[in-house]
């Protein structure tokens, strides 16, 4: 959950911007809900994918990082659209 995930991201990721990490934690929470509802695969909601995405976001804009770190790993177009929609609401 939030506090523990934040500690993991702060220690395991190159990204150190706390406000941005908080938004990625919200993204993770939303993706977990979507995975539980069968809207996206568990791969999209994985901690490993989130860490990879945060690493990328240390160097490129967050939405581009999400595209590379999560969306491109998915096969289903509906899953990709669901992740993009969540990302658009969190990272305008």
Order of alpha helices (4+ residues) and beta strands (2+ residues): alpha-alpha-alpha-alpha-alpha
